[in-house]
Amino acid sequence: MAGIGWIGALIIGALAGWIAEKIMKPEMGLLMNIVLGILGALVLNAILYAILGNTLGGWIGQLVVGAAGACLLIYVVRVIPGRA
């Protein structure tokens, strides 16, 4: 999440986590939504950078990447046997 600052990263992470919760229906709390949004953005940004050599920039681009990454993390947790 380069170029948006820590406060911007928290805001985008919270929104991305909320969007992922509405899409995936994991029933997690606000703090977990923020964590998933930020981690999802970090993971998907790293993947995009490794594959494409670039990532989506700006607030909207990072929101999309964060929400998609959070959905990806929720899916991975669901796939692990013995988990929700």
C-alpha positions in Angstrom: 0.0 0.0 0.0 2.6 2.5 -1.0 1.9 6.2 -1.2 -1.3 6.3 0.9 0.1 6.5 4.4 -0.7 4.5 7.5 -4.1 6.2 8.2 -5.1 5.7 4.6 -4.0 2.0 4.8 -6.2 1.5 7.9 -9.2 3.2 6.2 -8.8 1.2 3.0 -8.1 -2.0 5.0 -11.3 -1.5 7.0 -13.4 -0.9 3.9 -11.7 -3.7 2.0 -12.4 -6.1 4.9 -16.0 -5.0 5.1 -16.5 -5.5 1.4 -14.9 -9.0 1.6 -17.2 -9.8 4.6 -20.3 -8.8 2.5 -19.1 -11.0 -0.4 -17.8 -14.1 1.5 -20.1 -14.0 4.6 -17.5 -15.1 7.2 -19.2 -13.3 10.1 -16.1 -11.9 11.7 -15.7 -8.7 13.7 -14.6 -5.3 12.7 -11.0 -5.8 13.9 -10.6 -9.0 11.9 -12.1 -7.2 8.9 -9.4 -4.5 9.1 -6.7 -7.2 9.6 -7.9 -9.2 6.6 -8.2 -6.2 4.4 -4.7 -5.0 5.1 -3.2 -8.5 4.9 -5.2 -9.2 1.8 -3.9 -6.0 0.2 -0.3 -6.9 1.1 -0.6 -10.5 -0.2 -2.3 -9.6 -3.5 0.0 -6.6 -4.1 3.0 -8.9 -3.7 1.4 -11.4 -6.1 0.6 -8.7 -8.7 4.0 -7.2 -8.4 5.7 -10.6 -8.9 3.6 -11.5 -11.9 3.0 -8.1 -13.6 5.9 -6.1 -12.2 3.3 -3.5 -11.1 0.2 -3.1 -9.0 -2.9 -1.0 -9.0 -2.2 2.5 -7.6 -4.3 5.0 -5.7 -7.1 4.7 -3.2 -9.6 2.9 -5.5 -7.0 0.5 -6.9 -5.8 -0.4 -3.4 -9.4 -0.9 -2.2 -10.0 -3.3 -5.1 -6.8 -5.2 -4.4 -7.5 -5.2 -0.6 -11.0 -6.6 -1.0 -9.9 -9.2 -3.5 -7.0 -10.2 -1.3 -9.2 -10.4 1.8 -11.6 -12.6 -0.1 -8.6 -14.8 -1.1 -7.5 -15.1 2.5 -11.0 -16.0 3.7 -11.2 -18.7 1.0 -7.9 -20.1 2.0 -9.0 -20.3 5.7 -12.2 -22.1 4.6 -10.3 -24.6 2.5 -8.0 -25.7 5.4 -9.6 -28.9 6.9 -11.1 -28.6 10.3 -11.6 -24.8 10.0 -14.8 -22.8 9.5 
